[in-house]
């Protein structure tokens, strides 16, 4: 199997609410192939980010729709400086994103914090001085 990911799909409770969150809070634009049942966002050259109803996604995978809480993963958005992390947190806070953990100096030498989307999916907003920001 080749080492790449084409899609990250989140199973969300309400596509319209999540769609607005990613458009308004993150400023992302949907691709033309989105529809009422799924929202697609281009997330880099070869990656698409999708929002799909959690019940429909569970049905497609033939697994239970209800989970036990923490999804056991976080998505990350890296920026080029600590100041950029702080600025992005300020903007996201103004747009009513849920701030889970305010930005701080991290034990690994970077600077990061966490927000949550309307379904509680975690996003780490980080500056990592040891890795270049890939776009």
Phi, psi and omega in degrees: 000134178291149183270086173198162177237132180264323183224145163240119181243125176260131173275113188246155182289322184218108184300319182298317179295313180294320177303312179297319179302309183291330176286312186280309184285317182268339182078020182280150178249136178286154174276163185295340182273007173291157175211189182298336185263345182205142177244129178247139175229132175286128185234064185106181185296318188238016184233132173246143178250130184233148173244127184219149180304134184297323179292319179294321179294317178297318179298317180299320180274353182059049177230161177295142181284331183273136181245180182261018177119245185306124184285356176067026171204162174223146173268158182224145174232112181262144179234178190268359181196164175298321180299323178293323176299310182299318180296318180293320176297320179298315179296314180295322177298319178295333181263018174066026171292147178279114178275115183272318181214117182297153179302143181201164173293127183267154181301335184271003175103358178256201183217123184202167174205177183231143168238167175234144175278181184301337179263004179088006176292131184275139172237123172271128174254119192218154166244123178243107183290353183260350181230138176289153177282122178265136180235000000 
